Amino acid sequence: MGCDRNCGLIAGAVIGAVLAVLGGILMPVGDMLIEKTIKKEVVLEEGTIAFQNWVKTGTEVYRQFWIFDVQNPEEVRVNSSKIKVKQRGPYTYRVRYLAKENITQDPETHTVSFSQPNGAIFEPSLSVGTENDTFTILNLAVAAAAHLYPTTLMQGLLNSFIKKSKSSMFQRRTVKELLWGYTDPFLKLVPYPVVTTVGVFYPYNNTADGVYKVFTGKDNISKVAIIDTYKGKKNLSYWPSYCDMVNGTDAASFPPFVEKTLVLQFFSSDICRSIYAVFGAEINLKGIPVYRFIVPSMAFASPLQNPDNHCFCTENVISKNCTLYGVLDISKCKEGKPVYISLPHFLHGSPELAISVEGLNSNEEEHNTYLDVEPITGFTLRFAKRLQVNMLVKPSKKIEALKGLKHNYIVPILWLNETGTIGDEKAEMFRNQVTGKINLLGLVEMILLGVGVVMFVAFMISYCACRSKRE
């Protein structure tokens, strides 16, 4: 009887030990299976989850616009007063709803090339008004004229066309005109060939961004979705060294197994440059753990603070000998137009930027850019890209519309917030196919290990107690 009991206790301990060992074995094996599955599914080729979501995003992406309505145009024009602006918006458009086109796989280089067609659909239910709402804004053509044609002779000639068209430093335009283009009356009178349509994002609809070529990750998963080449309409060739490199991905995804210590590089054609994000926080998004990466203030720092930005300082007057921070001069990829990009309301910008403008109020939460990245797959499940478009205006003795100005202005035109969040249906699919299976496997591993250890310890204690009592 005592032997049977001892044998049963020993057998129980053995079973517990086996379960514990099995749980311990399953942990590295399970991790290997997870890694193998992830590496297979994030490759950009037919049949993978990544390719399916890459060709046409299942996430609804919106661009919200806030327009800076100038309240005192005559005071500025005549007396060179501080510009008083009032933010109006949002005016919302749905974007990125079209599938990628001209997709061509190259199995030898493990790359895939494509173009991304552009389109914008106005969303009245998500807007404060209609596309026909009007604002007082900077006259884009007049402001650019003094910059593009600095000689006295040319400015005198252009002044006659500006006066004849009754154009001024400021103008009234609708949302639709400002964003997507209008025929400028001043440029229409210019007798030699010029583009007469002006708009902050003109041309956009029925155009395409690209051609991009990205790595599929088939041969090296750490390169998946990273841009190999970009043949866009923007001219990047004038930027030396770091600045002419199209670094990183398009921000829709990154190589899998993202760690908090990584710096995520991504390219944005809107600002004609690559930029980066660093880890900020852990977030739970619809039951999916994600890492939030944010664009730091150093990305918009002066060349003195961040040498990587040296090529965005193209002159010494406006930049105050390259000490001005918070704005990037991208005129060279905007056909020479004096366009400056910043974060909304000059967030993280030099105090001097706000001296000439009244009505701005920046805050980190509302105006910063972030990416919520699922760390195992590297997929971006939510993002907010926030940028402000500004234009430089210089005084001109020959252009009467600018004659009253006593100093340079960097005038805010609008700021945008492009956002996208994984939908409920996609989130459920993601939980079922990715995080759910990983969590289940991890749970099984821990249960086997835990039960095995408990059984082994319990039966060994019982065996020792029983043997001690018998003796």
C-alpha positions in Angstrom: 0.0 0.0 0.0 2.8 2.4 0.9 4.7 1.5 -2.3 1.6 2.2 -4.4 1.2 5.6 -2.8 4.9 6.4 -3.2 4.8 5.3 -6.8 1.8 7.5 -7.4 3.5 10.5 -5.9 6.6 9.9 -7.9 4.6 9.5 -11.1 2.8 12.8 -10.4 6.1 14.5 -9.8 7.4 13.1 -13.1 4.3 14.3 -14.9 4.7 17.7 -13.4 8.3 17.8 -14.4 7.4 16.7 -18.0 4.7 19.5 -18.2 7.2 22.1 -16.9 9.8 21.0 -19.4 7.2 20.9 -22.2 6.2 24.5 -21.3 9.9 25.5 -21.3 10.4 23.9 -24.6 7.3 25.5 -26.1 8.5 29.0 -25.3 11.5 29.2 -27.7 9.7 26.9 -30.2 6.6 29.1 -30.0 8.7 32.3 -30.4 10.4 30.7 -33.5 7.0 29.9 -35.0 5.7 33.4 -34.3 8.8 34.9 -35.8 8.6 32.7 -38.9 4.9 33.5 -39.4 5.5 37.2 -39.0 8.4 37.3 -41.4 6.3 35.5 -44.0 3.2 37.7 -43.6 4.9 41.1 -43.7 6.7 40.5 -47.0 5.3 42.6 -49.8 4.2 39.9 -52.2 1.0 38.4 -53.4 -0.9 36.4 -50.7 0.5 38.1 -47.6 -1.5 40.1 -45.1 1.0 43.0 -45.6 0.6 43.1 -49.4 -3.2 43.0 -49.1 -3.3 46.1 -46.8 -0.4 47.8 -48.7 -2.1 47.8 -52.1 -5.2 49.6 -50.8 -5.4 50.6 -47.2 -8.4 49.4 -45.2 -8.1 52.5 -43.0 -10.1 55.6 -43.8 -7.6 58.5 -44.0 -8.7 62.1 -43.6 -7.1 65.5 -44.1 -8.4 68.3 -41.9 -7.5 71.8 -42.8 -7.5 74.9 -40.6 -7.3 78.2 -42.5 -5.7 81.3 -41.0 -8.2 84.1 -41.8 -6.4 87.5 -41.7 -8.4 90.0 -39.7 -6.4 93.3 -40.5 -5.2 93.1 -44.1 -5.1 96.9 -44.7 -3.2 97.6 -41.5 -0.6 95.2 -42.5 -0.3 96.4 -46.1 -0.2 100.1 -45.2 1.5 100.2 -41.8 3.4 96.9 -41.7 1.4 96.0 -38.6 1.4 92.6 -36.8 -0.8 90.2 -38.7 -3.8 89.2 -36.8 -5.1 85.7 -37.7 -8.1 83.7 -36.7 -8.0 79.9 -37.2 -11.1 78.5 -39.0 -11.8 74.8 -39.5 -11.7 72.0 -39.8 -12.5 71.5 -43.5 -12.2 67.7 -44.0 -11.4 65.6 -47.1 -11.0 61.9 -47.4 -7.7 61.0 -49.0 -5.6 57.9 -49.8 -8.7 55.9 -50.8 -7.3 54.9 -54.2 -5.3 51.7 -54.7 -1.7 51.8 -55.7 -1.1 51.6 -59.5 1.6 50.3 -61.9 2.7 47.7 -59.3 5.8 45.9 -60.7 7.6 43.2 -58.8 11.4 42.7 -59.4 12.3 39.3 -58.0 16.0 39.8 -58.7 16.4 42.9 -56.6 13.5 42.0 -54.2 11.8 45.3 -54.9 8.4 46.5 -56.0 7.7 49.7 -57.7 4.4 51.6 -57.8 2.7 55.0 -57.9 0.2 56.3 -55.5 -2.7 58.2 -57.2 -4.0 61.3 -55.4 -7.6 62.2 -54.8 -9.6 64.2 -52.3 -13.3 64.0 -51.5 -14.9 66.7 -49.4 -16.7 65.4 -46.2 -19.4 68.0 -45.2 -20.4 66.0 -42.1 -16.8 66.4 -40.7 -16.4 70.0 -41.6 -17.5 73.3 -40.1 -18.8 74.7 -43.4 -18.7 74.2 -47.1 -15.9 74.4 -49.7 -17.3 77.8 -50.7 -16.6 79.4 -47.4 -14.3 82.4 -48.0 -11.3 83.8 -46.1 -8.9 86.7 -46.3 -5.5 85.1 -47.0 -2.2 86.1 -48.4 -2.1 86.6 -52.2 0.2 83.7 -53.1 1.1 85.0 -56.6 1.9 88.6 -55.5 3.9 87.4 -52.5 6.0 85.0 -54.6 6.6 87.6 -57.3 9.0 89.7 -55.2 11.0 86.6 -54.3 11.1 85.0 -57.7 12.0 88.2 -59.5 14.3 90.3 -57.3 15.5 92.7 -59.9 14.1 96.3 -60.0 13.3 96.0 -63.7 11.3 92.8 -63.4 9.5 94.0 -60.3 8.5 97.3 -62.0 7.1 95.3 -64.9 5.2 92.9 -62.7 3.8 95.8 -60.7 2.0 97.1 -63.8 0.2 93.7 -64.2 -0.6 93.5 -60.4 -2.2 97.0 -60.5 -4.1 96.3 -63.7 -5.6 93.2 -62.2 -6.4 95.1 -59.0 -4.5 92.5 -57.0 -3.2 93.3 -53.5 -1.1 91.7 -50.8 -4.2 89.9 -49.5 -7.2 88.5 -51.2 -10.5 86.7 -50.6 -10.6 83.0 -51.6 -12.8 80.0 -51.0 -11.5 76.8 -49.3 -11.7 75.0 -52.6 -9.7 77.7 -54.5 -7.0 78.0 -51.8 -6.4 74.2 -51.5 -6.9 72.9 -55.1 -6.3 75.9 -57.3 -7.7 79.0 -59.0 -6.8 81.1 -62.0 -4.9 84.1 -60.7 -5.9 87.4 -62.4 -2.4 88.9 -62.1 -0.6 85.9 -63.7 -3.3 85.8 -66.4 -2.1 89.2 -67.7 1.6 88.2 -67.9 2.4 88.1 -71.6 4.9 85.3 -71.5 4.2 81.6 -70.7 3.6 81.0 -66.9 1.4 78.7 -65.0 -1.7 80.8 -64.2 -3.3 78.4 -61.7 -2.3 78.8 -58.1 -3.2 76.7 -55.1 -1.4 75.4 -52.0 -1.9 71.8 -53.2 -2.3 72.4 -56.9 -2.2 70.1 -58.8 -3.5 67.2 -56.6 -6.6 65.4 -57.9 -5.9 63.1 -60.8 -2.2 63.2 -60.2 0.1 60.6 -58.7 2.9 60.6 -56.1 5.8 58.5 -57.2 7.2 56.4 -58.8 8.4 54.7 -55.6 10.5 51.6 -55.4 10.6 49.8 -52.1 12.1 46.6 -50.8 9.7 43.7 -50.4 11.7 42.1 -47.5 11.8 38.7 -49.3 15.6 38.4 -48.9 16.0 40.6 -45.8 13.0 41.3 -43.6 14.8 44.2 -41.9 14.5 46.1 -45.3 10.8 45.5 -45.9 8.9 48.6 -47.1 12.0 50.7 -47.0 12.2 53.1 -50.0 15.0 52.2 -52.5 14.3 55.1 -54.9 11.8 57.8 -55.4 11.1 59.5 -58.7 8.6 62.2 -57.8 7.8 65.6 -59.2 9.8 67.3 -56.5 13.4 68.2 -57.1 15.6 66.7 -54.4 18.9 67.0 -56.2 19.9 70.3 -54.7 20.2 68.9 -51.2 23.7 67.6 -50.4 24.6 64.5 -48.3 21.9 63.5 -45.8 19.2 65.8 -47.1 18.9 64.3 -50.6 18.5 60.8 -49.2 15.0 59.3 -49.3 15.3 57.5 -46.0 13.0 55.0 -44.4 9.5 53.9 -45.4 6.3 55.8 -46.3 5.3 55.4 -42.6 2.5 53.0 -43.4 4.6 50.2 -42.0 8.1 49.5 -40.8 10.3 46.3 -40.5 8.8 43.9 -37.9 9.9 43.5 -34.3 10.1 47.2 -33.5 12.0 48.1 -30.3 11.6 51.2 -28.2 15.2 52.2 -28.8 14.7 52.4 -32.6 14.5 55.7 -34.5 11.9 55.3 -37.2 12.8 57.0 -40.5 10.0 57.8 -43.0 9.7 60.0 -46.2 7.0 62.6 -46.8 6.6 64.0 -50.3 4.5 66.9 -48.8 7.7 68.4 -47.2 10.2 66.9 -49.7 12.3 65.3 -47.1 12.8 62.3 -44.8 12.0 62.8 -41.2 12.1 60.6 -38.1 10.2 59.6 -34.9 11.3 58.4 -31.5 9.5 56.3 -28.9 7.1 58.2 -26.7 4.7 55.9 -24.9 2.9 52.5 -24.8 -0.7 52.7 -25.9 -3.6 50.2 -26.1 -5.5 50.7 -29.4 -8.7 48.7 -29.6 -7.2 45.9 -27.6 -3.9 45.9 -29.5 -0.7 47.0 -27.7 1.1 49.6 -29.8 4.2 51.9 -29.4 3.6 55.6 -30.0 6.5 57.2 -31.8 6.6 61.0 -32.0 8.4 63.5 -34.2 10.8 65.3 -31.8 11.5 69.0 -31.8 15.0 68.3 -33.0 13.6 67.4 -36.4 12.8 71.1 -37.0 15.8 72.4 -35.1 18.3 74.9 -36.6 21.5 73.5 -38.1 23.4 74.6 -35.0 21.2 72.3 -32.9 20.8 69.6 -35.5 23.6 69.4 -38.2 21.4 67.1 -40.3 19.2 70.2 -41.1 22.1 72.2 -42.5 20.8 71.9 -46.1 17.4 73.6 -45.2 19.3 76.8 -44.4 19.7 78.3 -47.9 20.4 81.9 -46.9 21.5 84.0 -43.9 19.1 86.8 -43.7 15.7 85.1 -43.2 17.4 82.3 -41.2 19.3 84.8 -39.0 22.6 83.1 -39.9 21.0 79.7 -39.6 19.9 80.2 -36.0 16.2 80.3 -36.7 14.5 77.0 -35.8 11.0 75.5 -36.2 10.7 76.2 -39.9 12.1 74.5 -43.0 12.7 76.3 -46.3 11.5 74.0 -49.0 11.4 76.5 -51.8 13.8 74.6 -54.0 11.3 71.8 -54.4 8.4 74.2 -54.9 9.7 75.7 -58.1 11.4 78.5 -56.2 8.3 79.7 -54.4 9.2 80.9 -50.9 7.4 78.1 -49.0 8.3 77.3 -45.4 7.0 74.2 -43.5 6.6 74.1 -39.7 4.5 72.4 -37.1 1.1 74.0 -36.5 1.1 77.3 -34.8 5.0 77.3 -35.0 5.2 74.5 -32.3 8.8 74.1 -31.2 9.7 77.2 -33.2 11.9 80.3 -32.5 10.0 83.0 -30.5 10.8 85.4 -33.4 8.4 83.5 -35.7 5.4 84.6 -33.6 6.5 88.3 -33.2 4.9 89.3 -36.5 1.7 87.2 -36.1 -1.0 87.4 -33.5 -3.5 84.7 -32.8 -1.3 81.6 -32.6 -1.4 79.2 -29.7 0.6 76.0 -30.0 0.3 72.9 -27.8 2.0 69.6 -28.0 -1.0 67.3 -27.8 -3.0 69.0 -30.6 -0.1 69.9 -33.0 2.5 67.2 -32.8 3.0 64.3 -35.3 2.8 60.7 -34.1 2.7 57.1 -35.3 1.1 54.2 -33.3 3.1 51.2 -34.5 2.2 47.6 -33.6 5.7 46.4 -32.6 5.6 42.7 -33.7 4.5 43.3 -37.3 5.7 46.9 -37.7 2.3 48.0 -39.1 1.2 51.6 -38.3 -2.3 51.2 -37.0 -3.0 54.9 -36.2 -1.2 58.1 -37.1 -1.6 61.9 -37.1 0.6 64.0 -39.5 0.4 67.7 -38.7 2.1 70.4 -40.7 1.7 74.1 -41.3 2.3 75.8 -44.7 3.8 79.3 -44.5 5.0 81.7 -47.1 7.7 84.3 -47.0 6.8 87.9 -47.9 9.4 90.5 -48.5 9.1 94.3 -48.8 9.4 95.7 -52.4 10.0 99.3 -53.4 8.7 98.6 -56.9 5.6 96.5 -56.2 3.1 98.8 -54.6 1.2 96.0 -52.9 4.3 95.3 -50.8 5.7 98.8 -50.6 4.4 99.5 -47.1 6.1 96.6 -45.5 9.0 97.4 -43.3 10.3 93.9 -42.6 10.0 90.3 -43.8 7.0 88.2 -42.7 6.7 84.4 -42.6 2.9 84.3 -43.0 1.0 81.2 -41.9 -1.5 80.1 -44.6 -3.0 76.9 -43.1 -2.3 73.8 -41.2 -3.4 70.3 -41.8 -4.0 67.2 -39.8 -3.9 63.9 -41.8 -5.2 61.1 -39.6 -6.0 57.4 -40.0 -7.0 54.8 -37.5 -7.5 51.0 -38.0 -11.2 50.3 -38.3 -13.1 48.0 -35.8 -13.4 45.2 -38.4 -9.7 45.3 -39.3 -8.8 45.6 -35.6 -10.8 42.4 -34.8 -9.1 40.6 -37.7 -5.7 41.8 -36.5 -6.4 40.6 -33.0 -7.6 37.2 -34.3 -4.8 36.6 -36.7 -1.8 38.2 -34.9 -2.1 39.3 -31.3 -4.8 36.7 -30.4 -2.7 33.8 -31.6 0.4 35.1 -30.0 -1.4 35.7 -26.7 -3.0 32.2 -26.8 0.4 30.5 -27.5 2.0 32.5 -24.7 -0.9 31.6 -22.3 -0.6 27.9 -23.2 3.2 28.1 -22.5 2.7 29.7 -19.2 -0.1 27.3 -18.1 2.0 24.2 -19.0 5.0 25.7 -17.2 3.0 26.8 -14.2 1.0 23.7 -13.8 4.0 21.5 -14.3 6.1 23.3 -11.6 3.2 23.3 -9.1 2.5 19.6 -9.7 6.2 18.7 -9.4 6.7 20.7 -6.2 3.4 19.4 -4.7 4.0 15.8 -5.4 7.6 15.9 -4.2 6.6 17.6 -0.9 3.9 14.9 -0.5 6.3 12.1 -1.3 8.9 13.4 1.2 6.2 13.9 3.9 4.8 10.4 3.3 8.3 8.8 3.4 9.2 10.8 6.6 6.0 9.7 8.3 6.6 6.0 7.5 10.2 6.1 8.7 
